[in-house]
């Protein structure tokens, strides 16, 4: 039996030691779960919680702000027909205008704008309007039209009758004219009638531009 040389044994042991050292160096280092690791985990969890709370708080503030904005926003009426384009002061202006206009026309009119009751072939105004006598008997441009007596221009009616005038347009008493000053869909229009047919009154828009323009100017003033 042959004995291994001492130097050979030393060499083999040295190789084994070197291999062991290399093996340990190449092994991955596992983190130690000590106190510092636990504190770090707690900090991460706390940070995430605070972030979530901050996000929820911000979202809540935005929702509240939006709700408050919607609640506090001033509301304005969108219905232009509710605007009043007539008043007692404009009635007075119409009275002054009609005095001057009829003088130029060499005619004479009685008007509600002076507190008077115009009479048109036995029909007294505004009573014939307010008592319903002419309901269904007023025709604007051949169309039966409902009118509402509204000397102050208030209300939401489509045809608001703010003033009425009647008078002679010739030297005899059988040539009369009846004027209706109407706010129609928030627009000033002067209708004139010189025709009756039974119980019906037929009106058309006046062709007298001075009269129409005067009414329009007062309405828009």
SVG drawing of the C-alpha trace seen along z (x, -y; Angstrom):
<svg xmlns="http://www.w3.org/2000/svg" viewBox="-124 -120 129 122">
<polyline fill="none" stroke="black" stroke-width="0.4" points="0.0,0.0 1.4,-3.3 1.2,-6.3 0.1,-9.7 2.7,-12.3 2.3,-14.9 2.6,-17.7 -0.1,-16.2 -2.5,-16.2 -1.8,-19.8 -2.4,-20.7 -5.7,-18.9 -6.9,-20.5 -5.9,-23.9 -7.9,-23.4 -11.0,-22.3 -10.7,-25.4 -10.3,-27.7 -13.4,-26.1 -15.4,-26.6 -14.4,-30.3 -15.4,-30.8 -18.8,-29.1 -19.6,-31.3 -18.7,-34.5 -21.0,-33.5 -24.0,-32.8 -26.8,-35.6 -26.9,-37.6 -30.3,-37.3 -31.6,-40.5 -31.9,-40.4 -35.4,-41.0 -34.5,-42.9 -35.9,-45.9 -34.9,-48.4 -36.7,-46.3 -39.9,-46.3 -39.7,-50.1 -39.2,-50.6 -42.3,-48.5 -44.3,-50.5 -43.1,-53.8 -44.1,-52.6 -47.5,-51.5 -48.0,-54.9 -46.9,-56.8 -49.4,-54.9 -52.2,-55.5 -51.5,-59.3 -51.4,-59.4 -54.7,-57.7 -56.2,-60.0 -54.8,-63.1 -56.2,-61.9 -59.7,-61.3 -59.6,-64.7 -58.7,-66.4 -61.4,-64.6 -63.9,-65.5 -62.9,-69.2 -63.2,-69.2 -66.7,-67.7 -67.7,-70.1 -66.4,-73.0 -68.2,-71.9 -71.4,-71.4 -71.0,-74.8 -70.4,-76.4 -73.5,-74.9 -75.5,-75.9 -74.1,-79.4 -74.4,-80.2 -76.9,-83.1 -80.0,-82.2 -81.3,-84.5 -84.7,-84.2 -84.3,-82.9 -87.7,-83.8 -87.4,-87.2 -91.2,-87.4 -91.3,-88.2 -89.6,-91.5 -91.8,-94.5 -91.5,-96.9 -94.3,-99.2 -95.1,-101.3 -97.2,-104.3 -94.4,-106.7 -94.5,-105.3 -98.3,-105.7 -97.6,-109.4 -95.0,-109.6 -97.6,-107.9 -100.2,-110.6 -97.7,-113.4 -96.8,-111.7 -100.5,-111.2 -101.3,-114.8 -98.6,-116.0 -99.3,-113.2 -103.1,-113.8 -102.5,-117.5 -100.2,-116.9 -102.8,-114.5 -105.6,-117.0 -107.5,-114.3 -108.9,-113.9 -108.5,-110.8 -109.6,-109.7 -107.2,-107.4 -106.9,-105.2 -103.4,-106.8 -105.3,-109.9 -107.6,-107.9 -110.4,-108.2 -112.8,-105.5 -112.6,-105.3 -115.9,-104.5 -115.9,-102.7 -119.4,-102.4 -120.9,-101.7 -118.0,-99.5 -116.4,-101.1 -112.8,-100.3 -111.2,-98.8 -114.5,-97.5 -115.3,-95.5 -112.0,-93.7 -112.1,-93.2 -115.7,-91.9 -115.1,-89.3 -117.6,-90.8 -115.1,-90.6 -113.6,-87.2 -113.3,-85.3 -114.3,-88.4 -110.9,-90.2 -109.1,-89.3 -105.5,-90.4 -104.7,-90.0 -107.9,-87.8 -106.8,-85.5 -108.9,-85.3 -106.6,-86.5 -106.9,-86.7 -105.7,-89.9 -105.1,-90.7 -105.7,-94.2 -102.4,-95.1 -101.9,-98.9 -98.7,-98.4 -97.3,-95.8 -97.1,-93.0 -98.0,-89.3 -96.9,-86.7 -99.7,-86.9 -98.7,-86.7 -100.8,-89.8 -100.7,-92.4 -103.0,-95.4 -101.4,-98.4 -103.4,-101.3 -106.4,-102.0 -107.4,-105.0 -110.4,-105.8 -111.3,-108.9 -112.6,-110.6 -110.6,-110.4 -113.1,-112.5 -115.6,-115.3 -118.5,-113.0 -119.1,-110.6 -119.2,-107.5 -115.5,-107.3 -113.8,-106.2 -110.5,-104.5 -109.7,-102.2 -106.1,-101.8 -104.7,-98.9 -101.2,-99.4 -100.1,-95.9 -96.9,-94.2 -96.8,-91.0 -94.2,-88.5 -92.3,-91.4 -92.5,-93.5 -94.5,-96.8 -97.1,-96.8 -99.9,-99.2 -103.0,-97.6 -105.8,-99.6 -109.4,-98.8 -111.8,-100.6 -114.0,-97.6 -116.6,-95.7 -118.5,-92.7 -121.3,-91.7 -119.7,-91.2 -116.2,-90.9 -113.5,-93.5 -110.9,-93.2 -107.4,-94.7 -104.3,-95.1 -100.9,-96.6 -101.0,-100.3 -99.3,-101.7 -98.7,-105.0 -95.0,-104.8 -94.9,-107.8 -97.4,-106.3 -95.7,-102.9 -92.2,-104.4 -93.5,-106.7 -94.9,-103.7 -91.7,-101.7 -89.4,-104.5 -91.5,-104.9 -91.4,-101.1 -87.7,-100.9 -86.9,-104.0"/>
</svg>
